[in-house]
Amino acid sequence: MRSTPPPRTRPTGGPGRPAPRPAAEPVGRIPVLDVFPVAEAGRFPAKAVVGEAVPVRATVFREGHDAYGAHAVLLRPDGSQGYRAAMREVQPGLDRYEALVVPDEPGDWTFLVEAWSDPYGTWAHDAAIKVPAGIDVELVLEQGAQILSRAADRRRADAPDTAGAAVLRAAAQLLRDTAGDPADRLAAGLGEPVRDVLARSPLRDLLSPSPTYPLQVHRPLALAGAWYEMFPRSVGAYVDHETGAWVSGTLRTAATDLPRIASMGFDVVYLTPVHPIGSTFRKGRNNTLEAAPGDPGSPYAIGSPAGGHDAIEPSLGTFDDFDAFVATARGLDLEVALDLALQCSPDHPWVTEHPQWFTHRPDGTIAYAENPPKKYQDIYPLNFDEDPEGIYAEIRRVVQVWIDHGVTIFRVDNPHTKPLPFWQRLLADVRESHPEVIFLSEAFTRPAIMLGLGKAGFHQSYTYFTWRTTKPELEEYLARVGGDEAPWMRPAFWPTTHDILPPYLQAGGRGAFAVRAVLAALGAPTWGVYSGYELVENVPRPGVEEQIDNEKYEFRPRDWSGAAPLGIATLIGRLNEIRRAHPAVRQLQNVRVHPTDNDALVCFSRHLAAEHSPTGAADVVVTIVNLDPWNTQEGWVHLDLAALGLPVDAPLQAHDELSGQVHPWGADTFVRLVPQVSCAHVMSMGGA
């Protein structure tokens, strides 16, 4: 006996009718799918900078065998067309197409992909087969004449091409010349002059545009720059010989170090927090729980009776001193970045004025920061779930204070411990009134969160480059940061920070510092070093990946005369010169890893075609690094010359930008790198 099925429930949408489904956007006559760079259907705008060659990709196909084409179109903030590029198939057989587009001004751009039927391409393919075979010759040639005549009539009205139209009409006339040899007539229709005209402005039938997607375009420093980090209190600090007490350096003494920093070619000088430092639970040297008299405390324990995030530590000086520091930096073509650390010492004015901004424990006390088993009693985190509007308004005000005093960049401490919607709102708000301001995310956390912060609006992000040291790790990471995440999470490569001294540098001596400088400076458009890198400061505090006598907890003046014999400062300066001379190195999504037959040798390149280069000339830079800081390594390097726009059947001359030597080069070249002489070849080569 068959059981009776239960009654079928209907979605609500009126009696007896299913609820209407949202209407899907119709696919064009020539389908355009999977457009890149697009996240969440455009919810998070892709990012670019002025002059960046931005890859636009899409899957494009049509039914049957007729020819088709596609263009990537870039629209200016005012809606006018800013750039159009023909797309080429980059994954043969998979219908995946790509073109590079180059925005030339900051602002809120948009882009789309236009697909179209190519009647000339279809005719050219068929005619090249039929006419030599004697099939429908006159019919085929007349069809071609009609297509070329139509293409001549459709020259763009806003940019008439009378010369191009004349070429097409002349070819159409020859196609119709029945007295001529059919082969000669066909050659006129398929000739280079005709193809050149139609390549510039093809006849496009069945035009099928994709949706339009957002592209935020920033100034170039948002993608490419060299950073130098300093603790201003250490510069000029000294011990008073009469009292035996430390005297802090000031913003004025810190400014005296700016010419040295600028001489190494840096673009940005980054200051750790300059705000008043709390005394309650102040940390001592090497992060001890009790500070000795005179210990300055961590600048990340922000706030004292002298003020909070909108004030300056009295021992550093005043706002007049800060303004003088900024003016000196600007005179040396340095921009000033300031640490934005949204946390408080127990002495911060917010603790008493806005206690609701903090988490309270059951006994009524405010919860300090913890990363069990570590405890940070000198820091109170903000609780963004209590009075979020009040917190937002105050932090926006604080940011404006520093913008008004010349800060153009903020390095944000631990943004992943604050809500993503907060950052999305703050960064959009600042961008609305100050689009020149750049935010760097210091988030060493799960990849999804790091990418999410980039999508929320951060211009740049710290990365895991610091711990990527082996050949497989580096090759994978270079490809990753220059890959599909690049339109949202721009990487900044830092070999060390004031918090991190990785094992490779602890054990590798001067050679390791050279290796990591080359990889950082040429592996990403943005890189940075922490003060003291030039002196090969590599002694860790036992048991942790952190320098001993950490500058976060004490004054650390340095004798820079010791840097010259080590040569790291000279290397840094040369790397920054290379970066400025070669626009390919200041791009992100053009990195290509090349194989070598030695696990200690890593090879990667950056290529910028002449049509996308600000110099008008192609730029190719190939970097080969010996990862072994102690021993000579040699082996074969295998370059994909065609992918770099280089001739595959002619000898090449490669100029080593580090040594100044010129070497013969080819697709397969043997290299030998002696770390005591040079850890790397940085080869510039001509190309198309």
C-alpha positions as CSV (number, residue, x, y, z in Angstrom):
1,M,0.0,0.0,0.0
2,R,1.5,3.3,-1.1
3,S,1.7,5.9,1.7
4,T,0.3,9.4,1.1
5,P,3.1,12.0,0.9
6,P,2.9,15.0,3.2
7,P,1.5,18.2,1.8
8,R,4.1,20.3,0.0
9,T,4.8,23.6,1.7
10,R,4.9,26.7,-0.4
11,P,7.0,29.8,0.1
12,T,5.0,32.8,1.0
13,G,4.2,35.0,-2.0
14,G,0.5,35.1,-2.1
15,P,-2.2,32.4,-1.9
16,G,-1.0,29.4,-3.8
17,R,2.0,31.1,-5.4
18,P,5.6,30.7,-4.6
19,A,7.6,33.7,-3.4
20,P,9.3,35.5,-6.3
21,R,13.0,34.9,-6.6
22,P,15.4,37.8,-7.1
23,A,15.9,38.5,-10.7
24,A,19.4,37.4,-11.8
25,E,21.2,39.9,-14.0
26,P,21.0,38.6,-17.6
27,V,24.1,37.3,-19.2
28,G,25.1,39.2,-22.3
29,R,24.9,37.8,-25.8
30,I,28.6,37.2,-25.6
31,P,28.9,36.0,-22.0
32,V,31.4,37.7,-19.7
33,L,31.8,35.8,-16.4
34,D,34.1,35.7,-13.4
35,V,35.5,39.2,-13.7
36,F,38.6,40.0,-11.7
37,P,39.5,42.0,-9.6
38,V,36.1,41.8,-7.9
39,A,35.3,40.9,-4.3
40,E,31.8,40.2,-3.0
41,A,30.3,41.5,-6.3
42,G,32.1,44.8,-5.8
43,R,31.2,45.3,-2.1
44,F,34.9,45.7,-1.4
45,P,36.5,47.9,-4.1
46,A,39.7,46.7,-5.7
47,K,42.7,49.0,-5.1
48,A,45.3,50.4,-7.5
49,V,47.7,53.4,-7.6
50,V,48.4,56.0,-10.3
51,G,50.6,54.4,-12.9
52,E,50.0,50.8,-11.8
53,A,49.4,48.3,-14.5
54,V,46.3,46.6,-13.2
55,P,45.3,43.2,-14.5
56,V,41.7,42.8,-15.5
57,R,40.6,39.2,-16.3
58,A,37.4,37.6,-17.3
59,T,36.0,34.3,-18.8
60,V,34.6,35.1,-22.2
61,F,33.1,32.7,-24.8
62,R,30.3,32.3,-27.3
63,E,28.4,29.5,-29.0
64,G,29.6,28.0,-32.2
65,H,32.9,28.9,-33.9
66,D,32.5,32.6,-34.8
67,A,35.2,34.9,-33.6
68,Y,34.8,37.2,-30.7
69,G,36.9,39.7,-28.7
70,A,36.9,41.5,-25.4
71,H,38.2,44.8,-24.1
72,A,38.9,45.9,-20.5
73,V,37.6,49.4,-20.0
74,L,38.6,51.8,-17.3
75,L,36.3,54.7,-16.5
76,R,37.4,57.8,-14.7
77,P,35.8,59.2,-11.6
78,D,33.6,61.5,-13.8
79,G,32.4,58.5,-15.8
80,S,34.4,59.3,-18.9
81,Q,36.6,56.6,-20.5
82,G,40.1,56.6,-19.2
83,Y,41.7,53.5,-20.7
84,R,40.7,50.7,-23.0
85,A,42.8,47.6,-23.7
86,A,42.3,44.6,-25.9
87,M,42.2,41.4,-23.9
88,R,44.3,38.3,-24.8
89,E,43.7,34.7,-23.9
90,V,46.0,33.8,-21.0
91,Q,44.7,30.3,-20.4
92,P,44.3,28.7,-23.8
93,G,41.4,26.4,-24.0
94,L,39.8,27.8,-20.8
95,D,38.5,31.0,-22.4
96,R,40.3,33.1,-19.7
97,Y,41.3,36.6,-21.0
98,E,43.4,39.4,-19.5
99,A,44.4,43.0,-20.2
100,L,46.4,45.6,-18.2
101,V,44.8,49.0,-17.6
102,V,46.7,52.0,-16.1
103,P,44.9,54.7,-14.2
104,D,46.6,58.1,-14.3
105,E,44.9,60.0,-11.4
106,P,43.6,59.2,-7.9
107,G,39.9,58.8,-7.3
108,D,37.0,56.4,-7.4
109,W,37.3,54.8,-10.8
110,T,35.3,51.9,-12.2
111,F,36.0,49.2,-14.8
112,L,34.1,46.7,-16.9
113,V,34.7,44.1,-19.6
114,E,33.1,44.5,-23.0
115,A,32.8,41.4,-25.1
116,W,31.7,41.5,-28.8
117,S,31.3,39.4,-31.9
118,D,34.1,39.9,-34.4
119,P,32.7,39.7,-37.9
120,Y,36.0,40.5,-39.5
121,G,37.8,37.8,-37.5
122,T,35.2,35.2,-38.5
123,W,35.4,36.2,-42.2
124,A,39.2,36.3,-42.2
125,H,39.4,32.8,-40.8
126,D,36.8,31.4,-43.3
127,A,38.1,33.3,-46.3
128,A,41.7,32.1,-45.8
129,I,40.4,28.6,-46.2
130,K,37.7,29.0,-48.9
131,V,39.3,31.3,-51.4
132,P,42.5,29.2,-51.9
133,A,40.2,26.1,-52.2
134,G,38.0,27.9,-54.8
135,I,34.9,27.7,-52.7
136,D,32.3,30.5,-53.2
137,V,35.1,32.9,-54.0
138,E,33.1,35.9,-55.2
139,L,30.6,35.5,-52.5
140,V,33.3,35.3,-49.8
141,L,35.2,38.3,-51.2
142,E,32.0,40.4,-51.4
143,Q,31.2,39.5,-47.8
144,G,34.6,40.8,-46.8
145,A,34.1,44.0,-48.8
146,Q,30.8,44.6,-47.0
147,I,32.4,44.0,-43.6
148,L,35.2,46.4,-44.3
149,S,32.9,49.1,-45.7
150,R,30.7,48.8,-42.6
151,A,33.8,49.1,-40.4
152,A,34.9,52.2,-42.3
153,D,31.5,53.8,-41.8
154,R,31.6,53.0,-38.0
155,R,34.8,54.9,-37.3
156,R,34.3,56.5,-33.9
157,A,32.5,59.8,-34.2
158,D,34.3,61.3,-31.1
159,A,37.7,60.4,-32.6
160,P,37.4,60.2,-36.4
161,D,40.1,58.1,-38.1
162,T,39.9,59.3,-41.7
163,A,43.2,57.6,-42.5
164,G,42.0,54.3,-41.1
165,A,38.7,54.6,-42.9
166,A,40.5,55.2,-46.1
167,V,42.6,52.0,-45.7
168,L,39.4,49.9,-45.1
169,R,37.6,51.4,-48.1
170,A,40.6,50.9,-50.3
171,A,40.8,47.2,-49.3
172,A,37.0,46.8,-49.8
173,Q,37.4,48.2,-53.3
174,L,40.1,45.7,-54.1
175,L,38.0,42.9,-52.8
176,R,35.3,43.9,-55.3
177,D,37.7,44.1,-58.2
178,T,36.5,41.1,-60.2
179,A,39.3,41.7,-62.8
180,G,42.0,41.1,-60.2
181,D,43.4,37.8,-59.1
182,P,41.4,36.3,-56.2
183,A,44.5,35.6,-54.2
184,D,45.7,39.2,-54.6
185,R,42.2,40.5,-53.7
186,L,42.1,38.3,-50.6
187,A,45.6,39.5,-49.6
188,A,44.3,43.1,-49.6
189,G,41.5,42.1,-47.2
190,L,43.8,40.2,-44.9
191,G,46.8,42.5,-45.1
192,E,48.6,44.1,-42.2
193,P,47.3,47.7,-42.9
194,V,43.7,46.4,-42.5
195,R,44.6,44.3,-39.4
196,D,46.3,47.3,-37.8
197,V,43.3,49.6,-38.3
198,L,40.9,47.0,-36.9
199,A,43.2,46.2,-34.0
200,R,43.0,49.8,-33.0
201,S,39.3,50.1,-33.5
202,P,37.6,46.8,-34.3
203,L,34.1,46.3,-35.8
204,R,32.2,45.1,-32.7
205,D,28.8,43.5,-33.1
206,L,26.5,42.2,-30.4
207,L,28.4,44.3,-27.8
208,S,28.0,42.7,-24.4
209,P,29.3,44.7,-21.4
210,S,29.8,43.2,-17.9
211,P,28.5,45.0,-14.9
212,T,30.7,47.9,-13.8
213,Y,32.9,47.4,-10.7
214,P,34.7,49.8,-8.4
215,L,38.4,50.5,-8.4
216,Q,39.9,52.9,-5.8
217,V,43.0,54.6,-7.1
218,H,45.5,56.0,-4.6
219,R,48.7,57.9,-4.9
220,P,51.8,55.8,-5.8
221,L,53.2,55.7,-2.2
222,A,50.2,53.6,-1.2
223,L,51.8,50.8,-3.2
224,A,55.5,51.4,-3.4
225,G,57.8,53.0,-0.8
226,A,60.8,52.4,1.5
227,W,60.2,52.9,5.2
228,Y,62.6,53.5,8.1
229,E,61.4,52.9,11.7
230,M,62.8,54.9,14.6
231,F,62.2,55.5,18.3
232,P,62.7,59.2,18.5
233,R,63.6,59.1,22.2
234,S,66.7,57.0,21.5
235,V,68.3,59.6,19.2
236,G,70.3,61.9,21.3
237,A,69.6,60.1,24.6
238,Y,72.5,60.0,27.0
239,V,73.5,59.3,30.6
240,D,74.0,62.4,32.7
241,H,77.5,61.8,34.2
242,E,76.7,63.8,37.3
243,T,73.4,62.0,38.2
244,G,73.9,58.7,36.4
245,A,70.4,59.0,35.1
246,W,69.3,58.7,31.5
247,V,68.2,61.8,29.6
248,S,65.7,61.2,26.8
249,G,66.3,62.2,23.3
250,T,63.7,64.6,21.9
251,L,61.9,65.3,18.6
252,R,64.6,67.9,17.9
253,T,67.5,65.5,18.4
254,A,65.6,62.9,16.4
255,A,65.4,65.3,13.5
256,T,69.2,65.4,13.3
257,D,69.1,61.8,12.2
258,L,66.8,62.5,9.3
259,P,69.6,63.4,6.8
260,R,71.3,60.0,7.4
261,I,68.0,58.2,6.8
262,A,67.2,60.2,3.7
263,S,70.7,59.5,2.3
264,M,69.8,55.8,2.2
265,G,66.9,56.6,-0.1
266,F,64.0,56.1,2.2
267,D,60.6,57.6,1.4
268,V,59.0,57.3,4.9
269,V,60.2,57.8,8.4
270,Y,58.0,55.9,10.8
271,L,57.8,57.0,14.5
272,T,56.7,54.7,17.2
273,P,54.1,56.3,19.5
274,V,55.1,59.8,20.8
275,H,52.4,60.1,23.3
276,P,52.7,60.4,27.1
277,I,53.6,57.0,28.8
278,G,51.8,55.7,31.9
279,S,53.6,54.9,35.1
280,T,51.2,52.4,36.6
281,F,52.6,48.9,36.1
282,R,55.3,50.4,33.9
283,K,57.5,47.7,32.3
284,G,61.2,47.7,32.9
285,R,64.2,46.6,30.8
286,N,63.6,43.5,28.7
287,N,59.9,43.5,29.5
288,T,60.4,42.9,33.3
289,L,57.4,43.5,35.4
290,E,59.0,46.1,37.6
291,A,60.5,49.3,36.2
292,A,63.7,50.7,37.8
293,P,63.9,54.4,38.5
294,G,64.5,56.1,35.2
295,D,63.1,53.4,33.0
296,P,61.1,55.1,30.3
297,G,58.5,52.4,29.8
298,S,56.9,51.2,26.7
299,P,55.5,53.9,24.3
300,Y,52.6,51.5,23.7
301,A,51.4,52.0,27.2
302,I,49.8,55.3,26.2
303,G,48.4,57.9,28.5
304,S,49.4,59.8,31.7
305,P,48.3,62.9,33.5
306,A,50.1,64.8,30.7
307,G,47.5,63.5,28.2
308,G,46.5,60.7,25.9
309,H,46.6,59.9,22.1
310,D,46.3,63.6,21.2
311,A,49.3,64.7,23.3
312,I,53.1,64.4,23.2
313,E,55.3,62.8,25.8
314,P,56.8,65.8,27.6
315,S,60.3,64.4,27.5
316,L,60.1,64.4,23.7
317,G,59.0,68.0,23.4
318,T,56.0,69.9,22.2
319,F,53.8,70.2,19.1
320,D,56.2,72.9,17.9
321,D,59.0,70.4,18.1
322,F,56.8,67.8,16.3
323,D,56.0,70.3,13.5
324,A,59.7,71.1,13.2
325,F,60.4,67.4,12.8
326,V,57.8,67.1,10.1
327,A,59.2,70.2,8.3
328,T,62.7,68.8,8.3
329,A,61.5,65.5,7.0
330,R,59.6,67.1,4.2
331,G,62.6,69.1,3.2
332,L,64.4,65.8,2.7
333,D,61.6,64.3,0.7
334,L,60.6,62.1,3.6
335,E,57.0,61.6,4.7
336,V,56.2,61.0,8.4
337,A,54.3,58.0,9.5
338,L,53.0,57.7,13.1
339,D,52.0,54.6,15.1
340,L,48.3,54.5,15.8
341,A,48.0,52.2,18.8
342,L,44.4,52.1,20.1
343,Q,45.1,51.0,23.7
344,C,45.7,52.8,27.0
345,S,47.8,52.7,30.1
346,P,45.8,52.7,33.4
347,D,46.8,56.4,33.6
348,H,45.1,57.4,30.3
349,P,42.5,60.2,30.7
350,W,39.9,58.0,29.0
351,V,40.0,55.5,31.9
352,T,38.5,58.1,34.2
353,E,36.5,60.1,31.7
354,H,35.0,57.2,29.8
355,P,35.2,54.0,31.9
356,Q,32.5,52.4,29.8
357,W,35.0,52.2,27.0
358,F,36.8,49.3,28.8
359,T,36.0,45.8,29.8
360,H,35.4,45.3,33.5
361,R,36.0,42.1,35.4
362,P,33.5,40.7,38.0
363,D,35.4,42.5,40.8
364,G,34.9,45.8,39.1
365,T,38.5,46.3,37.9
366,I,39.4,47.0,34.3
367,A,40.7,44.0,32.4
368,Y,44.2,44.5,31.1
369,A,45.6,43.0,27.9
370,E,46.5,39.3,28.0
371,N,47.8,36.7,25.6
372,P,47.9,33.8,28.1
373,P,50.2,33.0,29.7
374,K,51.5,36.6,29.0
375,K,50.0,39.5,30.9
376,Y,50.2,43.1,29.9
377,Q,49.2,44.9,33.1
378,D,50.4,48.2,31.7
379,I,47.8,48.2,28.8
380,Y,44.0,48.4,28.8
381,P,42.3,47.4,25.5
382,L,39.3,49.3,24.4
383,N,35.9,47.6,24.3
384,F,34.3,48.6,21.0
385,D,31.0,47.0,22.1
386,E,30.3,49.7,24.7
387,D,29.5,53.2,23.4
388,P,30.9,52.5,19.9
389,E,29.8,55.9,18.6
390,G,31.6,57.7,21.4
391,I,34.8,55.7,20.8
392,Y,34.5,56.3,17.0
393,A,34.1,60.1,17.4
394,E,37.1,60.4,19.7
395,I,39.4,58.3,17.6
396,R,38.4,60.1,14.5
397,R,39.2,63.4,16.3
398,V,42.6,62.0,17.4
399,V,43.5,61.0,13.8
400,Q,42.6,64.5,12.6
401,V,44.9,66.1,15.2
402,W,47.9,64.3,13.7
403,I,46.8,64.9,10.1
404,D,46.6,68.6,11.0
405,H,50.2,68.4,12.2
406,G,51.5,66.9,8.9
407,V,51.2,63.1,9.4
408,T,50.3,61.5,6.1
409,I,50.7,57.9,7.1
410,F,49.5,55.8,10.0
411,R,51.0,52.5,11.0
412,V,48.1,50.8,12.9
413,D,49.1,48.6,15.8
414,N,47.2,45.3,16.0
415,P,44.1,46.3,13.9
416,H,42.9,42.7,13.9
417,T,41.9,43.1,17.6
418,K,39.4,45.8,16.7
419,P,36.1,45.4,14.8
420,L,36.3,45.3,11.0
421,P,33.3,47.6,10.6
422,F,35.1,50.2,12.7
423,W,38.1,50.3,10.3
424,Q,35.9,50.3,7.3
425,R,34.1,53.3,8.6
426,L,37.1,55.2,9.8
427,L,39.2,54.6,6.7
428,A,36.4,55.6,4.4
429,D,35.8,58.8,6.5
430,V,39.4,59.8,6.4
431,R,39.7,59.1,2.7
432,E,36.7,61.3,2.0
433,S,38.4,64.4,3.4
434,H,42.1,63.4,3.1
435,P,42.6,60.9,0.3
436,E,46.3,61.3,0.5
437,V,46.5,59.6,3.9
438,I,47.8,56.0,3.9
439,F,47.1,53.3,6.5
440,L,49.4,50.3,7.1
441,S,48.0,47.3,8.9
442,E,50.3,45.7,11.5
443,A,48.3,42.4,11.7
444,F,50.3,39.2,12.1
445,T,47.3,37.0,12.3
446,R,45.2,34.5,10.3
447,P,45.3,35.1,6.5
448,A,41.6,35.6,6.2
449,I,41.6,38.4,8.7
450,M,44.6,40.1,7.1
451,L,42.9,40.0,3.8
452,G,39.7,41.3,5.4
453,L,41.5,44.3,6.7
454,G,42.8,45.0,3.2
455,K,39.3,44.8,1.8
456,A,38.0,47.1,4.6
457,G,40.3,49.8,3.3
458,F,43.8,49.4,4.7
459,H,46.3,50.5,2.0
460,Q,49.1,48.1,3.0
461,S,49.7,45.2,5.3
462,Y,52.6,43.6,7.2
463,T,53.2,40.1,6.0
464,Y,54.6,36.7,6.9
465,F,57.7,37.4,4.8
466,T,59.6,37.9,8.0
467,W,59.4,34.1,8.6
468,R,59.6,32.9,5.0
469,T,63.3,31.9,4.6
470,T,63.6,28.7,2.5
471,K,63.4,28.5,-1.2
472,P,59.9,26.8,-1.4
473,E,58.5,29.2,1.2
474,L,59.8,32.3,-0.6
475,E,58.7,31.1,-4.1
476,E,55.2,30.3,-2.8
477,Y,54.9,33.6,-0.9
478,L,56.1,35.8,-3.7
479,A,53.6,34.2,-6.0
480,R,50.9,34.5,-3.4
481,V,51.3,38.2,-2.5
482,G,51.5,39.2,-6.1
483,G,48.5,37.0,-7.0
484,D,44.8,37.2,-6.6
485,E,44.9,38.8,-3.2
486,A,47.0,41.7,-4.4
487,P,44.2,44.1,-5.4
488,W,43.1,44.2,-1.7
489,M,46.1,43.3,0.5
490,R,49.2,45.2,-0.6
491,P,52.2,43.6,1.1
492,A,55.0,45.3,3.0
493,F,58.1,43.3,3.5
494,W,60.0,43.9,6.8
495,P,63.0,41.7,7.7
496,T,62.7,42.7,11.3
497,T,60.5,45.0,13.5
498,H,61.0,46.2,17.1
499,D,59.0,43.2,18.2
500,I,60.5,40.5,15.9
501,L,64.0,39.1,15.4
502,P,63.6,35.9,13.4
503,P,65.9,32.9,13.8
504,Y,67.4,33.3,10.4
505,L,68.8,36.7,11.3
506,Q,69.9,35.5,14.8
507,A,72.1,32.8,13.2
508,G,73.1,34.3,9.9
509,G,75.3,37.2,10.8
510,R,75.9,40.0,8.4
511,G,75.3,37.8,5.3
512,A,71.7,37.1,6.5
513,F,71.0,40.8,6.9
514,A,72.2,41.4,3.3
515,V,70.1,38.5,1.9
516,R,66.9,39.6,3.6
517,A,67.4,43.2,2.6
518,V,67.6,42.2,-1.1
519,L,64.6,39.9,-0.8
520,A,62.5,42.6,1.0
521,A,63.5,45.5,-1.2
522,L,62.9,43.7,-4.5
523,G,60.3,41.1,-3.5
524,A,57.6,43.7,-2.8
525,P,56.9,47.3,-3.8
526,T,56.9,48.4,-0.1
527,W,59.6,47.4,2.3
528,G,61.0,48.7,5.6
529,V,63.8,48.3,8.1
530,Y,63.8,48.9,11.8
531,S,66.6,51.2,13.1
532,G,69.8,49.3,13.9
533,Y,69.4,47.0,10.9
534,E,72.5,48.7,9.5
535,L,74.5,47.6,12.5
536,V,73.4,43.9,12.2
537,E,71.7,43.9,15.6
538,N,71.0,40.2,15.9
539,V,71.3,39.1,19.6
540,P,68.0,37.8,20.9
541,R,66.6,37.9,24.4
542,P,66.9,34.2,25.5
543,G,63.9,32.1,24.5
544,V,62.1,34.7,22.3
545,E,62.3,36.1,18.8
546,E,63.1,39.5,20.0
547,Q,66.2,41.6,20.4
548,I,67.8,41.7,23.8
549,D,67.7,45.1,25.5
550,N,64.6,45.8,23.4
551,E,64.2,49.5,22.6
552,K,60.5,49.3,23.6
553,Y,61.6,49.4,27.2
554,E,64.8,51.5,27.3
555,F,66.8,54.1,25.5
556,R,69.1,52.8,22.8
557,P,71.3,55.5,21.2
558,R,73.5,54.1,18.5
559,D,77.0,54.8,17.2
560,W,76.4,54.9,13.4
561,S,80.2,54.9,12.7
562,G,80.1,51.2,13.1
563,A,77.7,50.8,10.1
564,A,80.2,51.6,7.3
565,P,82.5,48.5,7.7
566,L,79.5,46.2,7.7
567,G,78.2,47.6,4.3
568,I,74.5,47.0,5.0
569,A,73.7,50.7,4.9
570,T,75.5,51.0,1.6
571,L,73.5,48.0,0.3
572,I,70.3,49.5,1.5
573,G,71.0,52.7,-0.3
574,R,71.8,50.9,-3.5
575,L,68.6,48.9,-3.3
576,N,66.6,52.0,-2.9
577,E,68.3,53.5,-5.9
578,I,67.5,50.5,-8.0
579,R,63.8,50.7,-6.9
580,R,63.6,54.3,-8.0
581,A,65.4,53.7,-11.3
582,H,63.2,50.7,-12.3
583,P,59.4,51.2,-12.5
584,A,59.0,47.4,-12.9
585,V,60.1,47.0,-9.3
586,R,57.5,49.4,-8.0
587,Q,54.7,47.1,-9.4
588,L,53.1,44.3,-7.5
589,Q,51.3,41.9,-9.8
590,N,54.1,41.4,-12.3
591,V,56.3,39.1,-10.2
592,R,57.3,35.8,-11.9
593,V,59.3,33.0,-10.2
594,H,61.9,31.2,-12.3
595,P,63.3,27.7,-11.6
596,T,66.9,27.1,-10.5
597,D,68.6,23.8,-9.9
598,N,70.0,24.7,-6.4
599,D,67.8,24.8,-3.3
600,A,69.8,27.8,-2.0
601,L,69.2,29.9,-5.1
602,V,65.9,31.8,-5.6
603,C,65.2,33.7,-8.8
604,F,62.3,36.0,-9.6
605,S,61.7,38.8,-12.0
606,R,59.5,41.8,-12.6
607,H,58.6,43.0,-16.1
608,L,56.9,46.1,-17.3
609,A,56.1,46.5,-21.0
610,A,56.9,49.7,-22.7
611,E,53.3,50.6,-23.3
612,H,52.7,50.6,-19.5
613,S,56.0,52.1,-18.4
614,P,56.2,55.8,-17.3
615,T,59.6,55.9,-19.1
616,G,58.2,54.7,-22.4
617,A,60.7,51.9,-22.4
618,A,60.3,48.3,-21.3
619,D,61.8,47.4,-18.0
620,V,63.0,43.9,-16.9
621,V,64.7,43.2,-13.6
622,V,65.8,39.7,-12.6
623,T,66.9,39.0,-9.1
624,I,68.9,35.9,-8.1
625,V,69.6,35.5,-4.4
626,N,71.9,33.1,-2.5
627,L,69.9,32.2,0.6
628,D,73.0,30.7,2.3
629,P,74.6,33.6,4.2
630,W,77.8,31.7,4.8
631,N,78.7,29.6,1.8
632,T,79.2,30.0,-2.0
633,Q,76.3,28.6,-4.0
634,E,76.2,28.0,-7.7
635,G,73.8,26.5,-10.2
636,W,71.7,27.0,-13.4
637,V,69.0,29.6,-13.6
638,H,66.2,29.0,-16.2
639,L,64.4,32.2,-17.5
640,D,61.2,32.3,-19.4
641,L,62.5,34.9,-21.8
642,A,59.3,35.2,-23.9
643,A,57.2,35.9,-20.8
644,L,59.7,38.8,-20.0
645,G,59.3,40.3,-23.5
646,L,63.0,39.3,-24.3
647,P,64.2,37.8,-27.5
648,V,64.6,34.0,-27.3
649,D,66.9,33.6,-30.2
650,A,69.5,36.4,-29.6
651,P,72.2,36.8,-27.0
652,L,71.4,39.1,-24.1
653,Q,73.5,41.5,-22.1
654,A,72.6,41.7,-18.4
655,H,73.7,44.6,-16.2
656,D,74.2,43.7,-12.6
657,E,72.8,46.7,-10.7
658,L,74.7,45.8,-7.6
659,S,78.2,45.2,-8.9
660,G,78.1,47.3,-12.1
661,Q,79.3,44.3,-14.2
662,V,77.8,43.2,-17.5
663,H,77.2,39.5,-18.1
664,P,76.1,37.6,-21.2
665,W,72.8,36.0,-20.5
666,G,70.3,33.5,-22.0
667,A,67.4,31.3,-21.2
668,D,69.7,29.0,-19.2
669,T,72.6,30.6,-17.4
670,F,75.1,29.4,-14.8
671,V,75.6,31.6,-11.8
672,R,77.9,31.6,-8.8
673,L,77.3,33.8,-5.7
674,V,79.9,34.3,-3.0
675,P,78.1,35.8,0.0
676,Q,81.3,37.5,1.2
677,V,81.3,39.4,-2.1
678,S,77.7,39.7,-3.0
679,C,74.6,37.6,-2.0
680,A,72.7,38.4,-5.2
681,H,72.6,39.4,-8.8
682,V,70.1,42.1,-9.7
683,M,70.1,42.1,-13.5
684,S,68.4,44.7,-15.6
685,M,67.8,43.6,-19.2
686,G,66.3,45.2,-22.3
687,G,63.0,43.9,-23.6
688,A,59.9,44.6,-25.6
